[in-house]
């Protein structure tokens, strides 16, 4: 990988960590934040298009196809990510997503695209998997013991929604027990990772094969996301419209940061993809895991910060090996 491409990817990692931290702070806002985020990103970056290669050298049909498919994938990614941030701890959701994303990308590259990574790269895949599993174990909360003694146990079970009050079990009981066995943060992180792999592979195809300029591609995607989020708001009726006003008044600073750094992080990655192989760029950008992990451990006093940082370093070591 060239020095320029490496600097682009590292800069993208910093920008990506910044906007993820901002998104986590507004995770409970949900669709209103995502709607405004797409609007801010489109308005702030549309004026940059003429100075960054215009719309590219591809035709209009390819431009439209690339944007629409990517918009759907990015909407799925944002919805799952926001849901994960609302349900789980920042470091666990983020590192699981960013660890599993390149892992899935490598698998697709091997099985479908025909790439043949070295044993060193495959060792990196193993380290990524190890780091992701470690984050899952670290982030899990201890389950309530089956027997706490007499009425106290029954009261605890009733408060937690366990059982039907008569000693029997129903479907919700099984669901709650499974939710304690499988950390929701890990589940949402893996779903986010799948979305990351999907849009990473498609977007690399869009800028390289369909010849769409990175900035124009990103602006087109954010603009195409607005109708999806608008439809989600319309389903809420007046509540959705009122939520937009409240969101703008209370979170306009976060939206401004999001609108700048979210597109910037991916524009830098898309530019790097035009200079270096995707199999190198996709893993190298995951150094942002360390940045977010450090922030989460410091700012939110998340459990076992030292172990979280060590697990994040394992993930980063793995993605670096993949990139060698």
Buried (B, 14 or more C-beta within 10 A) or exposed (E): BEEEBBEBBBBBBBBBBBBBBBBBBBBEBBBBBBBBBBBBBBEBBBEBBEEBBEBBEBEEEBBBBBBEBBBBBBBBBBBBBBBBBBBBBBBBBBBBBBBBBBBBBBEBBBEEEEBEBEEEBEBBBEBBBBBBBBBBEBBBEEEBEEEEEEEEBBEBBEEEEBBEEEEEEEEEBEEBEEEBEEBBBBBBBBBBBBBBBBBBBBBBBBBEEBBBBBBBBBBBBBBBBBEBBBEBBEEBEEEBEEBBEEBBEBBEEBBBBBBBBBBBBBBBBBBBBBBBBBBBBBBBBBBBBBBBBBBBBEEEEBBBBEBBBBBBBBBBBBBBBBBB
